[in-house]
Amino acid sequence: MGIISILISVLSFLMSAFSLASTYYEKHIKTKCYLRWASQLKSGPNRSQLTVSLLVSNMSSRPSTITNILLKNQNEYVESTWCPVVLLESSDGQKTCYSDCTPLNVPSRSAKEFIIVFQYLQGFKLEDTIRFSFIIDEREIKKTLPVKLILDGDQTAMAMKIRLS
């Protein structure tokens, strides 16, 4: 009888230790950001607006919040817009597509797409990579994301129409 109770105690301890390690690991999975596409719109001489589609993945067991997104433009970081920007309005005026603005909330074990706009960029050139600084759950994370797809004006409008539906 003594050996059985000791075996049961050891097994329950091992299962508890495994559960503790698994829970700790799941809580501390980092939020990941991916750049789906980018579009640059000229808004004047040497000025432009950059629209990006970000896929934010949070596989942690806790929700995640992005409180700020900054874009590296030449030697400074520029903040994303503080309020939603009208990206597309349907011809009948019934539906309007707006950009997202911070803070961005991502529930646990999910991924969400956000369309972020950076306005009034001086001398910005859309290249193969874009440097961002994300403030995620009160920690700053600097990332260089590859630009896999650059949309022109018509393609951007089509992406917004898809978002409206």
Secondary structure, DSSP 8 states (H G I E B T S, - for coil): -HHHHHHHHHHHHHHHHHHHHHHHHHHT---EEEEEEEEEEEEETTEEEEEEEEEEEE-SSS-EEEEEEEEEETTEEEE--SS--EEEE-TTSS-EEE---S-EEE-TTEEEEEEEEEEEEES----SEEEEEEEETTEEEEEEEE---B--HHHHHHHHHHHH-
